[in-house]
Amino acid sequence: MCGIAGLYYSGTPKPVDPARVRAMADAMTHRGPDGAGVWTAPGVGLGHRRLSIIDVAGSPQPMASADGALTISFNGEIYNYRELRRELAARGWAFRSDGDTEVLLAAWEAWGPAMLDRLVGMFVFALHDARANTLFLARDRLGVKPLHYAELADGALAFASELKGLLAHPLVRRVPDVRAVEDYLAFGYVPDDACIVAGVKKMPAGHYLLVERGKPVPAPRRWWDISFADRVPGNADALGAQLLAHMREGVRSRMVADVPLGAFLSGGVDSSAVVALMAEESPHAVKTCTIGFDASDYDERAHAAAVATRFATDHRERIVDANDFGLIDTLAHAFDEPFADASALATWQVCSLAREQVTVALSGDGADEALAGYRRYRFHAAEERVRGMLPAGLRAGLFGSLGRMYPKADWAPRPLRAKATLLELAADGGEAYARAVGVTTPELRGALFSDVARRALAGHRAEDRYVIAMRDAPARDGLDRAQYADMKIWLPGDILTKSDRTSMAVSLEVREPLLDHRLVEFAARLPGSMRLRHGQGKWLMKKALERYLPQDILYRPKMGFVTPVGAWFRGPLAAQAAALARSRTLSDTGWFDLDRIARLAEAHRVGREEHGRTLWQFVMLEKSLTRLFG
């Protein structure tokens, strides 16, 4: 795993200062502490920071082809590089290294942009072709690895794995974008089609950019998409066997490394499945680690220990304080953009624990999106059935009126908190699901924004991207559409961003075997009843794993990494929440009604309303804005 950075002049090939490229790459030293390199030629410069995983002694980067015509800077892993290497060697390519980087050079020579279809892995790379006078930037299918880029005033296209790498260039203007703040307050992260720094873009997942000398920088081109439009035939036994085979291959292929390798183990279904399949494949005890909390409501150590014992893993655990909010500044630095998924605290902690013994860790990320594991899918499917029974006009009138009249009873038992459900039933499926995945509602955002912000937004609304994604999804039903939208928006924007930044902050490579694209494509073709049945998400996966895992692991309620932010803002962080209304950083933007924020914090503190997640958003937003814009 590594960090890449670079500059490319698509017009006049101006000289590139190696020191400037080096500064961009060195801003991301944490992504690659094992080595660094810079290469420049007229009109182009590539930088690299290396975390050595495969071919540790060889494969320095940036790497050039034998004739010097091709040069690449690469972040990621190509899991099928050995198979590709054999195929390319048969076509005459003479390899000088033992890693996967040189395979990408040969693949470009052989197939050009079509090489991407042959790659199995997670990757972002920049490849310069001196013969064609082109720069090729590409990102993996699901967006496991990040890439930021911007067009500069001097005509350069600048790019880097992280925003901090771009910001090391003095011509990247630090101007905040209020539209990204709207998106962030809606979802808790800045989606991949937005950036907190105006003018900076992120390469979309499954896209590439081919820049030619003498031509303007084009829009990224999509080279992969997921489709839920077709269904694979078969009964549960046959489909379960196929699913398990895909899972096994996803795990096996991601166990290739020349450095110590292990796995996260929470005791949930996904990480337990990964560990079970690793143990089946490995001749040695799998190294596993888990973190527990001193609060029993959040602690899963007993479940993790049971799985570790079952598969005789070399298991380590550490108890951390569920009230460990001292990492706020660490996280703000790691993420650059504001990021309010509070489970990032626990993810950083488990990455830190893993890094003490291994350089690569396998995680269980991705199964919830691919196989409908989230509880919200169950609710959305049920709501879609109601929508199908009633005309839209009747639904909007009936449920809309009830929802507006129903009190916002945050203090009440969950069955009595029906306001959000009623309002969602009144809306169309896309609008309702966008609200379901959101943090701060459009109504509350509208109240917290100032008139200045509302004018600057000019009608931009965060939820519209979900509405559009679900409307245009290659899908058959509402469940398909919700999963498709999550894979395009939530997965790269939240889950994979969290995994990448927290792991790279401690120089750990995390691999997601349950996001092997072949597995994801197969899961998308499963009948909906194989993904979600009788309220049970990941139904087929759990049935297929019954030979590996006990019932209390497979079918216990999902916990995840829970961080008690609501309690924090009624206790140790109450003063920090109240101080938001006096924040110079927030005030200087002119975007917020600070008196309304003060009332919100007080209503939460006394228990009248629940606003813990929104307050956490503002705390992280203030940290990010201060770091980025002073």
VOFI-464913 format. One record per residue (C-alpha): residue number from 1; residue in three letters; x, y, z. Coordinates in steps of 0.2 Angstrom, whole numbers, plus 5000, padded with zeros to 4 digits. Layout:
NUM; ala; X; Y; Z $
...
//
This chain:
1; met; 5000; 5000; 5000 $
2; cys; 5007; 5017; 4996 $
3; gly; 5003; 5035; 4992 $
4; ile; 5005; 5043; 4975 $
5; ala; 5006; 5061; 4969 $
6; gly; 5010; 5070; 4953 $
7; leu; 5009; 5084; 4940 $
8; tyr; 5005; 5084; 4922 $
9; tyr; 5004; 5098; 4909 $
10; ser; 4992; 5094; 4895 $
11; gly; 4996; 5110; 4886 $
12; thr; 5014; 5116; 4885 $
13; pro; 5026; 5104; 4893 $
14; lys; 5033; 5115; 4907 $
15; pro; 5047; 5109; 4918 $
16; val; 5042; 5101; 4934 $
17; asp; 5052; 5104; 4950 $
18; pro; 5056; 5087; 4958 $
19; ala; 5055; 5096; 4975 $
20; arg; 5037; 5101; 4972 $
21; val; 5032; 5083; 4968 $
22; arg; 5042; 5076; 4983 $
23; ala; 5033; 5088; 4995 $
24; met; 5016; 5082; 4989 $
25; ala; 5021; 5064; 4991 $
26; asp; 5030; 5067; 5008 $
27; ala; 5014; 5075; 5015 $
28; met; 5008; 5057; 5015 $
29; thr; 5023; 5048; 5022 $
30; his; 5012; 5038; 5033 $
31; arg; 5005; 5029; 5018 $
32; gly; 5022; 5023; 5013 $
33; pro; 5036; 5024; 5027 $
34; asp; 5047; 5011; 5018 $
35; gly; 5053; 5021; 5003 $
36; ala; 5051; 5036; 4992 $
37; gly; 5054; 5041; 4974 $
38; val; 5052; 5055; 4962 $
39; trp; 5053; 5055; 4943 $
40; thr; 5051; 5070; 4931 $
41; ala; 5052; 5073; 4913 $
42; pro; 5046; 5088; 4902 $
43; gly; 5028; 5092; 4907 $
44; val; 5026; 5078; 4920 $
45; gly; 5031; 5072; 4937 $
46; leu; 5027; 5057; 4947 $
47; gly; 5030; 5054; 4966 $
48; his; 5028; 5039; 4977 $
49; arg; 5028; 5034; 4995 $
50; arg; 5030; 5015; 4998 $
51; leu; 5023; 5003; 5011 $
52; ser; 5032; 4987; 5005 $
53; ile; 5021; 4972; 5004 $
54; ile; 5026; 4962; 4989 $
55; asp; 5043; 4960; 4982 $
56; val; 5050; 4970; 4997 $
57; ala; 5067; 4971; 4991 $
58; gly; 5063; 4976; 4973 $
59; ser; 5049; 4986; 4964 $
60; pro; 5054; 5003; 4968 $
61; gln; 5043; 5017; 4962 $
62; pro; 5040; 5027; 4951 $
63; met; 5045; 5012; 4940 $
64; ala; 5049; 5014; 4922 $
65; ser; 5049; 5001; 4908 $
66; ala; 5065; 4994; 4901 $
67; asp; 5065; 5006; 4886 $
68; gly; 5059; 5021; 4897 $
69; ala; 5044; 5025; 4887 $
70; leu; 5032; 5020; 4902 $
71; thr; 5033; 5026; 4920 $
72; ile; 5020; 5022; 4933 $
73; ser; 5016; 5027; 4951 $
74; phe; 5005; 5014; 4959 $
75; asn; 4995; 5013; 4975 $
76; gly; 4986; 4996; 4979 $
77; glu; 4988; 4977; 4976 $
78; ile; 4984; 4967; 4960 $
79; tyr; 4979; 4950; 4967 $
80; asn; 4980; 4941; 4951 $
81; tyr; 4996; 4948; 4945 $
82; arg; 5005; 4931; 4944 $
83; glu; 4992; 4925; 4932 $
84; leu; 4993; 4941; 4922 $
85; arg; 5012; 4940; 4923 $
86; arg; 5012; 4922; 4915 $
87; glu; 5001; 4928; 4901 $
88; leu; 5011; 4943; 4897 $
89; ala; 5028; 4934; 4898 $
90; ala; 5020; 4922; 4885 $
91; arg; 5017; 4938; 4874 $
92; gly; 5036; 4942; 4875 $
93; trp; 5037; 4954; 4890 $
94; ala; 5054; 4951; 4900 $
95; phe; 5051; 4955; 4918 $
96; arg; 5065; 4962; 4929 $
97; ser; 5055; 4962; 4945 $
98; asp; 5044; 4950; 4955 $
99; gly; 5030; 4962; 4960 $
100; asp; 5014; 4968; 4953 $
101; thr; 5019; 4985; 4948 $
102; glu; 5029; 4980; 4933 $
103; val; 5014; 4969; 4928 $
104; leu; 5004; 4985; 4926 $
105; leu; 5017; 4992; 4914 $
106; ala; 5016; 4977; 4903 $
107; ala; 4997; 4976; 4904 $
108; trp; 4996; 4994; 4897 $
109; glu; 5008; 4989; 4883 $
110; ala; 4997; 4974; 4878 $
111; trp; 4980; 4981; 4881 $
112; gly; 4979; 4999; 4884 $
113; pro; 4964; 5005; 4895 $
114; ala; 4956; 4988; 4892 $
115; met; 4969; 4981; 4904 $
116; leu; 4957; 4987; 4919 $
117; asp; 4945; 4974; 4915 $
118; arg; 4958; 4960; 4918 $
119; leu; 4963; 4967; 4935 $
120; val; 4958; 4959; 4952 $
121; gly; 4962; 4971; 4966 $
122; met; 4962; 4988; 4974 $
123; phe; 4971; 5001; 4965 $
124; val; 4974; 5019; 4960 $
125; phe; 4989; 5022; 4948 $
126; ala; 4996; 5036; 4936 $
127; leu; 5004; 5029; 4921 $
128; his; 5014; 5041; 4909 $
129; asp; 5016; 5035; 4891 $
130; ala; 5030; 5045; 4882 $
131; arg; 5026; 5038; 4865 $
132; ala; 5008; 5043; 4865 $
133; asn; 5010; 5058; 4876 $
134; thr; 4997; 5053; 4888 $
135; leu; 4994; 5052; 4907 $
136; phe; 4982; 5038; 4912 $
137; leu; 4974; 5039; 4929 $
138; ala; 4963; 5024; 4935 $
139; arg; 4954; 5019; 4951 $
140; asp; 4947; 5002; 4956 $
141; arg; 4930; 4996; 4953 $
142; leu; 4922; 5000; 4971 $
143; gly; 4934; 5014; 4976 $
144; val; 4944; 5005; 4989 $
145; lys; 4959; 5017; 4985 $
146; pro; 4957; 5036; 4984 $
147; leu; 4963; 5049; 4971 $
148; his; 4961; 5068; 4972 $
149; tyr; 4965; 5079; 4958 $
150; ala; 4963; 5098; 4953 $
151; glu; 4967; 5109; 4938 $
152; leu; 4979; 5123; 4943 $
153; ala; 4981; 5140; 4937 $
154; asp; 4998; 5137; 4928 $
155; gly; 4990; 5123; 4917 $
156; ala; 4995; 5108; 4928 $
157; leu; 4984; 5094; 4932 $
158; ala; 4989; 5090; 4950 $
159; phe; 4984; 5073; 4959 $
160; ala; 4987; 5064; 4975 $
161; ser; 4981; 5050; 4985 $
162; glu; 4975; 5061; 4999 $
163; leu; 4969; 5079; 5000 $
164; lys; 4984; 5084; 5011 $
165; gly; 4995; 5079; 4996 $
166; leu; 4987; 5091; 4984 $
167; leu; 4987; 5105; 4997 $
168; ala; 5006; 5103; 4998 $
169; his; 5006; 5112; 4981 $
170; pro; 5005; 5131; 4983 $
171; leu; 4993; 5134; 4968 $
172; val; 4979; 5123; 4976 $
173; arg; 4967; 5137; 4982 $
174; arg; 4960; 5134; 4999 $
175; val; 4943; 5139; 4997 $
176; pro; 4929; 5130; 5006 $
177; asp; 4914; 5124; 4996 $
178; val; 4897; 5126; 5005 $
179; arg; 4889; 5112; 4994 $
180; ala; 4901; 5100; 5002 $
181; val; 4896; 5106; 5019 $
182; glu; 4877; 5103; 5014 $
183; asp; 4882; 5085; 5009 $
184; tyr; 4892; 5082; 5024 $
185; leu; 4879; 5087; 5036 $
186; ala; 4866; 5076; 5027 $
187; phe; 4877; 5060; 5027 $
188; gly; 4891; 5063; 5039 $
189; tyr; 4905; 5062; 5026 $
190; val; 4909; 5071; 5010 $
191; pro; 4903; 5060; 4995 $
192; asp; 4915; 5056; 4981 $
193; asp; 4907; 5068; 4969 $
194; ala; 4911; 5083; 4981 $
195; cys; 4925; 5090; 4990 $
196; ile; 4927; 5102; 5005 $
197; val; 4940; 5112; 4995 $
198; ala; 4932; 5120; 4980 $
199; gly; 4939; 5115; 4964 $
200; val; 4946; 5098; 4970 $
201; lys; 4939; 5083; 4963 $
202; lys; 4939; 5064; 4967 $
203; met; 4941; 5051; 4954 $
204; pro; 4925; 5041; 4954 $
205; ala; 4926; 5023; 4958 $
206; gly; 4927; 5012; 4943 $
207; his; 4932; 5027; 4932 $
208; tyr; 4948; 5032; 4923 $
209; leu; 4955; 5048; 4916 $
210; leu; 4966; 5048; 4900 $
211; val; 4974; 5065; 4897 $
212; glu; 4982; 5068; 4880 $
213; arg; 4995; 5082; 4877 $
214; gly; 4988; 5096; 4868 $
215; lys; 4970; 5093; 4873 $
216; pro; 4959; 5099; 4888 $
217; val; 4958; 5087; 4903 $
218; pro; 4942; 5077; 4899 $
219; ala; 4929; 5071; 4911 $
220; pro; 4932; 5054; 4919 $
221; arg; 4926; 5039; 4910 $
222; arg; 4917; 5024; 4918 $
223; trp; 4925; 5007; 4915 $
224; trp; 4915; 4997; 4927 $
225; asp; 4897; 4997; 4935 $
226; ile; 4887; 4985; 4945 $
227; ser; 4870; 4978; 4939 $
228; phe; 4856; 4971; 4949 $
229; ala; 4845; 4969; 4933 $
230; asp; 4848; 4951; 4931 $
231; arg; 4845; 4936; 4941 $
232; val; 4855; 4920; 4943 $
233; pro; 4845; 4904; 4943 $
234; gly; 4847; 4890; 4956 $
235; asn; 4841; 4884; 4973 $
236; ala; 4848; 4889; 4990 $
237; asp; 4860; 4875; 4991 $
238; ala; 4867; 4878; 4974 $
239; leu; 4868; 4896; 4975 $
240; gly; 4875; 4895; 4993 $
241; ala; 4889; 4884; 4987 $
242; gln; 4893; 4897; 4973 $
243; leu; 4893; 4911; 4985 $
244; leu; 4905; 4902; 4997 $
245; ala; 4916; 4898; 4982 $
246; his; 4917; 4917; 4978 $
247; met; 4920; 4921; 4997 $
248; arg; 4934; 4908; 4998 $
249; glu; 4943; 4915; 4982 $
250; gly; 4941; 4932; 4988 $
251; val; 4950; 4927; 5005 $
252; arg; 4963; 4916; 4996 $
253; ser; 4968; 4929; 4984 $
254; arg; 4971; 4942; 4997 $
255; met; 4982; 4932; 5008 $
256; val; 4997; 4934; 4996 $
257; ala; 5010; 4945; 5005 $
258; asp; 5029; 4945; 5009 $
259; val; 5026; 4953; 5026 $
260; pro; 5016; 4948; 5041 $
261; leu; 4997; 4946; 5038 $
262; gly; 4982; 4945; 5050 $
263; ala; 4964; 4949; 5052 $
264; phe; 4952; 4960; 5061 $
265; leu; 4940; 4949; 5072 $
266; ser; 4925; 4958; 5080 $
267; gly; 4915; 4942; 5082 $
268; gly; 4902; 4947; 5070 $
269; val; 4897; 4937; 5055 $
270; asp; 4908; 4945; 5042 $
271; ser; 4925; 4946; 5051 $
272; ser; 4921; 4928; 5058 $
273; ala; 4918; 4922; 5040 $
274; val; 4934; 4929; 5034 $
275; val; 4944; 4922; 5048 $
276; ala; 4936; 4905; 5046 $
277; leu; 4941; 4905; 5027 $
278; met; 4959; 4911; 5031 $
279; ala; 4961; 4897; 5044 $
280; glu; 4955; 4884; 5030 $
281; glu; 4968; 4891; 5018 $
282; ser; 4983; 4895; 5030 $
283; pro; 4996; 4882; 5036 $
284; his; 4999; 4893; 5051 $
285; ala; 4988; 4900; 5065 $
286; val; 4980; 4916; 5058 $
287; lys; 4984; 4931; 5068 $
288; thr; 4968; 4940; 5074 $
289; cys; 4965; 4955; 5085 $
290; thr; 4950; 4963; 5092 $
291; ile; 4946; 4978; 5103 $
292; gly; 4934; 4978; 5117 $
293; phe; 4926; 4991; 5128 $
294; asp; 4924; 4993; 5146 $
295; ala; 4905; 4996; 5144 $
296; ser; 4897; 4979; 5142 $
297; asp; 4884; 4986; 5129 $
298; tyr; 4897; 4989; 5117 $
299; asp; 4909; 4974; 5120 $
300; glu; 4910; 4960; 5108 $
301; arg; 4926; 4952; 5115 $
302; ala; 4917; 4936; 5121 $
303; his; 4911; 4932; 5103 $
304; ala; 4928; 4936; 5095 $
305; ala; 4936; 4925; 5108 $
306; ala; 4924; 4911; 5104 $
307; val; 4928; 4912; 5085 $
308; ala; 4947; 4913; 5089 $
309; thr; 4946; 4897; 5099 $
310; arg; 4936; 4888; 5086 $
311; phe; 4949; 4892; 5073 $
312; ala; 4964; 4891; 5084 $
313; thr; 4970; 4909; 5079 $
314; asp; 4984; 4918; 5087 $
315; his; 4973; 4930; 5095 $
316; arg; 4976; 4947; 5104 $
317; glu; 4963; 4959; 5112 $
318; arg; 4964; 4976; 5120 $
319; ile; 4951; 4985; 5130 $
320; val; 4949; 5003; 5126 $
321; asp; 4938; 5016; 5134 $
322; ala; 4921; 5018; 5125 $
323; asn; 4923; 5037; 5130 $
324; asp; 4940; 5039; 5121 $
325; phe; 4936; 5055; 5113 $
326; gly; 4955; 5061; 5114 $
327; leu; 4957; 5055; 5096 $
328; ile; 4947; 5069; 5089 $
329; asp; 4962; 5078; 5083 $
330; thr; 4971; 5063; 5076 $
331; leu; 4956; 5058; 5066 $
332; ala; 4954; 5076; 5059 $
333; his; 4972; 5075; 5053 $
334; ala; 4969; 5058; 5045 $
335; phe; 4953; 5062; 5036 $
336; asp; 4957; 5080; 5030 $
337; glu; 4939; 5082; 5025 $
338; pro; 4926; 5082; 5039 $
339; phe; 4921; 5064; 5043 $
340; ala; 4908; 5061; 5057 $
341; asp; 4906; 5042; 5057 $
342; ala; 4910; 5040; 5075 $
343; ser; 4915; 5022; 5073 $
344; ala; 4931; 5029; 5065 $
345; leu; 4938; 5030; 5083 $
346; ala; 4936; 5011; 5086 $
347; thr; 4943; 5007; 5068 $
348; trp; 4958; 5018; 5071 $
349; gln; 4961; 5008; 5087 $
350; val; 4959; 4991; 5080 $
351; cys; 4971; 4996; 5066 $
352; ser; 4984; 5002; 5078 $
353; leu; 4983; 4986; 5088 $
354; ala; 4985; 4976; 5072 $
355; arg; 5000; 4986; 5066 $
356; glu; 5009; 4980; 5081 $
357; gln; 5011; 4963; 5074 $
358; val; 5006; 4963; 5055 $
359; thr; 5008; 4975; 5040 $
360; val; 4992; 4968; 5031 $
361; ala; 4975; 4964; 5039 $
362; leu; 4960; 4957; 5031 $
363; ser; 4943; 4965; 5036 $
364; gly; 4925; 4960; 5034 $
365; asp; 4920; 4976; 5026 $
366; gly; 4908; 4975; 5011 $
367; ala; 4896; 4961; 5015 $
368; asp; 4882; 4972; 5022 $
369; glu; 4882; 4982; 5005 $
370; ala; 4883; 4967; 4994 $
371; leu; 4871; 4955; 5003 $
372; ala; 4859; 4967; 5011 $
373; gly; 4865; 4966; 5029 $
374; tyr; 4860; 4983; 5036 $
375; arg; 4844; 4984; 5045 $
376; arg; 4838; 4999; 5035 $
377; tyr; 4837; 4987; 5020 $
378; arg; 4823; 4978; 5029 $
379; phe; 4814; 4993; 5033 $
380; his; 4815; 5000; 5016 $
381; ala; 4809; 4984; 5008 $
382; ala; 4794; 4984; 5020 $
383; glu; 4790; 5002; 5016 $
384; glu; 4791; 4998; 4997 $
385; arg; 4778; 4985; 4999 $
386; val; 4767; 4998; 5007 $
387; arg; 4770; 5011; 4993 $
388; gly; 4766; 4997; 4981 $
389; met; 4748; 4995; 4989 $
390; leu; 4743; 5014; 4989 $
391; pro; 4743; 5027; 4976 $
392; ala; 4756; 5041; 4978 $
393; gly; 4744; 5054; 4981 $
394; leu; 4735; 5045; 4994 $
395; arg; 4751; 5040; 5003 $
396; ala; 4758; 5058; 5002 $
397; gly; 4742; 5065; 5010 $
398; leu; 4739; 5052; 5023 $
399; phe; 4756; 5048; 5029 $
400; gly; 4762; 5066; 5026 $
401; ser; 4749; 5073; 5037 $
402; leu; 4751; 5060; 5051 $
403; gly; 4770; 5063; 5050 $
404; arg; 4769; 5082; 5052 $
405; met; 4757; 5080; 5067 $
406; tyr; 4767; 5066; 5076 $
407; pro; 4779; 5073; 5089 $
408; lys; 4798; 5071; 5087 $
409; ala; 4799; 5059; 5102 $
410; asp; 4817; 5056; 5103 $
411; trp; 4815; 5051; 5122 $
412; ala; 4802; 5038; 5119 $
413; pro; 4804; 5019; 5116 $
414; arg; 4809; 5015; 5098 $
415; pro; 4791; 5008; 5093 $
416; leu; 4784; 5025; 5098 $
417; arg; 4796; 5035; 5087 $
418; ala; 4786; 5035; 5071 $
419; lys; 4788; 5052; 5064 $
420; ala; 4802; 5048; 5053 $
421; thr; 4794; 5032; 5046 $
422; leu; 4778; 5041; 5043 $
423; leu; 4787; 5055; 5033 $
424; glu; 4796; 5042; 5023 $
425; leu; 4781; 5032; 5018 $
426; ala; 4774; 5049; 5012 $
427; ala; 4789; 5051; 5000 $
428; asp; 4794; 5041; 4985 $
429; gly; 4807; 5027; 4988 $
430; gly; 4822; 5036; 4983 $
431; glu; 4818; 5051; 4994 $
432; ala; 4813; 5040; 5008 $
433; tyr; 4829; 5030; 5007 $
434; ala; 4840; 5046; 5006 $
435; arg; 4832; 5051; 5022 $
436; ala; 4835; 5034; 5030 $
437; val; 4854; 5035; 5027 $
438; gly; 4855; 5053; 5032 $
439; val; 4861; 5060; 5049 $
440; thr; 4854; 5078; 5049 $
441; thr; 4837; 5080; 5041 $
442; pro; 4834; 5093; 5027 $
443; glu; 4823; 5102; 5038 $
444; leu; 4836; 5104; 5052 $
445; arg; 4850; 5108; 5040 $
446; gly; 4839; 5122; 5033 $
447; ala; 4836; 5129; 5051 $
448; leu; 4855; 5128; 5055 $
449; phe; 4860; 5136; 5039 $
450; ser; 4861; 5155; 5037 $
451; asp; 4853; 5165; 5023 $
452; val; 4870; 5167; 5016 $
453; ala; 4872; 5148; 5015 $
454; arg; 4855; 5145; 5008 $
455; arg; 4859; 5158; 4994 $
456; ala; 4876; 5150; 4990 $
457; leu; 4868; 5133; 4989 $
458; ala; 4857; 5139; 4976 $
459; gly; 4845; 5124; 4977 $
460; his; 4859; 5111; 4979 $
461; arg; 4852; 5097; 4990 $
462; ala; 4862; 5082; 4996 $
463; glu; 4848; 5069; 4995 $
464; asp; 4846; 5072; 4976 $
465; arg; 4861; 5061; 4972 $
466; tyr; 4852; 5046; 4981 $
467; val; 4836; 5050; 4972 $
468; ile; 4845; 5050; 4955 $
469; ala; 4856; 5035; 4958 $
470; met; 4841; 5025; 4963 $
471; arg; 4830; 5031; 4949 $
472; asp; 4844; 5027; 4936 $
473; ala; 4850; 5010; 4944 $
474; pro; 4851; 4995; 4934 $
475; ala; 4839; 4986; 4945 $
476; arg; 4823; 4977; 4947 $
477; asp; 4815; 4982; 4964 $
478; gly; 4818; 4994; 4979 $
479; leu; 4830; 4983; 4988 $
480; asp; 4841; 4982; 4972 $
481; arg; 4840; 5001; 4970 $
482; ala; 4845; 5004; 4988 $
483; gln; 4860; 4993; 4988 $
484; tyr; 4865; 5000; 4971 $
485; ala; 4865; 5018; 4978 $
486; asp; 4874; 5013; 4994 $
487; met; 4888; 5005; 4983 $
488; lys; 4890; 5021; 4973 $
489; ile; 4888; 5033; 4987 $
490; trp; 4889; 5026; 5005 $
491; leu; 4902; 5013; 5002 $
492; pro; 4916; 5023; 4994 $
493; gly; 4911; 5039; 5004 $
494; asp; 4910; 5032; 5021 $
495; ile; 4915; 5014; 5024 $
496; leu; 4930; 5013; 5012 $
497; thr; 4936; 5031; 5016 $
498; lys; 4936; 5026; 5035 $
499; ser; 4945; 5010; 5032 $
500; asp; 4958; 5018; 5020 $
501; arg; 4962; 5033; 5031 $
502; thr; 4963; 5025; 5048 $
503; ser; 4973; 5011; 5042 $
504; met; 4985; 5021; 5032 $
505; ala; 4987; 5033; 5047 $
506; val; 4996; 5019; 5055 $
507; ser; 5004; 5012; 5039 $
508; leu; 4994; 4996; 5039 $
509; glu; 4987; 4989; 5023 $
510; val; 4969; 4983; 5025 $
511; arg; 4961; 4971; 5012 $
512; glu; 4942; 4968; 5009 $
513; pro; 4940; 4950; 5003 $
514; leu; 4921; 4952; 5003 $
515; leu; 4922; 4966; 4991 $
516; asp; 4930; 4955; 4977 $
517; his; 4921; 4962; 4962 $
518; arg; 4917; 4944; 4956 $
519; leu; 4908; 4941; 4973 $
520; val; 4899; 4958; 4972 $
521; glu; 4893; 4954; 4954 $
522; phe; 4887; 4937; 4959 $
523; ala; 4878; 4944; 4974 $
524; ala; 4869; 4957; 4964 $
525; arg; 4862; 4944; 4953 $
526; leu; 4855; 4934; 4968 $
527; pro; 4836; 4934; 4970 $
528; gly; 4831; 4947; 4983 $
529; ser; 4824; 4933; 4994 $
530; met; 4842; 4926; 4995 $
531; arg; 4849; 4942; 5001 $
532; leu; 4835; 4947; 5013 $
533; arg; 4822; 4934; 5019 $
534; his; 4810; 4935; 5034 $
535; gly; 4819; 4951; 5040 $
536; gln; 4836; 4942; 5040 $
537; gly; 4849; 4951; 5030 $
538; lys; 4863; 4942; 5022 $
539; trp; 4852; 4926; 5022 $
540; leu; 4861; 4915; 5010 $
541; met; 4878; 4920; 5016 $
542; lys; 4873; 4915; 5034 $
543; lys; 4865; 4898; 5028 $
544; ala; 4881; 4894; 5018 $
545; leu; 4892; 4898; 5033 $
546; glu; 4882; 4886; 5045 $
547; arg; 4895; 4873; 5043 $
548; tyr; 4909; 4885; 5049 $
549; leu; 4901; 4896; 5062 $
550; pro; 4889; 4893; 5077 $
551; gln; 4871; 4900; 5077 $
552; asp; 4875; 4913; 5090 $
553; ile; 4888; 4921; 5079 $
554; leu; 4878; 4920; 5063 $
555; tyr; 4861; 4925; 5069 $
556; arg; 4864; 4937; 5084 $
557; pro; 4859; 4955; 5082 $
558; lys; 4872; 4966; 5073 $
559; met; 4882; 4978; 5084 $
560; gly; 4896; 4985; 5075 $
561; phe; 4908; 4998; 5082 $
562; val; 4897; 5009; 5093 $
563; thr; 4903; 5026; 5100 $
564; pro; 4892; 5034; 5113 $
565; val; 4892; 5052; 5106 $
566; gly; 4875; 5056; 5112 $
567; ala; 4881; 5052; 5130 $
568; trp; 4897; 5062; 5127 $
569; phe; 4887; 5078; 5123 $
570; arg; 4877; 5076; 5139 $
571; gly; 4893; 5073; 5149 $
572; pro; 4911; 5076; 5146 $
573; leu; 4909; 5085; 5130 $
574; ala; 4894; 5096; 5134 $
575; ala; 4905; 5111; 5136 $
576; gln; 4912; 5108; 5119 $
577; ala; 4895; 5107; 5111 $
578; ala; 4890; 5123; 5119 $
579; ala; 4906; 5131; 5113 $
580; leu; 4901; 5128; 5095 $
581; ala; 4890; 5143; 5096 $
582; arg; 4906; 5154; 5100 $
583; ser; 4917; 5146; 5087 $
584; arg; 4926; 5159; 5077 $
585; thr; 4929; 5146; 5063 $
586; leu; 4911; 5142; 5061 $
587; ser; 4907; 5161; 5063 $
588; asp; 4919; 5166; 5050 $
589; thr; 4911; 5156; 5036 $
590; gly; 4895; 5165; 5038 $
591; trp; 4885; 5149; 5035 $
592; phe; 4877; 5145; 5051 $
593; asp; 4864; 5151; 5063 $
594; leu; 4875; 5150; 5079 $
595; asp; 4861; 5154; 5091 $
596; arg; 4851; 5139; 5084 $
597; ile; 4866; 5128; 5086 $
598; ala; 4867; 5134; 5104 $
599; arg; 4849; 5129; 5107 $
600; leu; 4851; 5113; 5099 $
601; ala; 4866; 5109; 5110 $
602; glu; 4856; 5114; 5126 $
603; ala; 4841; 5104; 5121 $
604; his; 4852; 5088; 5119 $
605; arg; 4861; 5091; 5135 $
606; val; 4845; 5092; 5146 $
607; gly; 4838; 5077; 5137 $
608; arg; 4824; 5085; 5128 $
609; glu; 4830; 5081; 5111 $
610; glu; 4842; 5069; 5103 $
611; his; 4856; 5078; 5093 $
612; gly; 4871; 5068; 5097 $
613; arg; 4876; 5064; 5079 $
614; thr; 4873; 5082; 5073 $
615; leu; 4883; 5089; 5087 $
616; trp; 4897; 5077; 5083 $
617; gln; 4896; 5082; 5065 $
618; phe; 4899; 5101; 5070 $
619; val; 4913; 5096; 5081 $
620; met; 4922; 5087; 5067 $
621; leu; 4917; 5100; 5054 $
622; glu; 4925; 5114; 5065 $
623; lys; 4941; 5104; 5067 $
624; ser; 4942; 5101; 5048 $
625; leu; 4939; 5119; 5043 $
626; thr; 4952; 5125; 5056 $
627; arg; 4965; 5113; 5049 $
628; leu; 4961; 5116; 5031 $
629; phe; 4957; 5135; 5030 $
630; gly; 4964; 5142; 5046 $
//
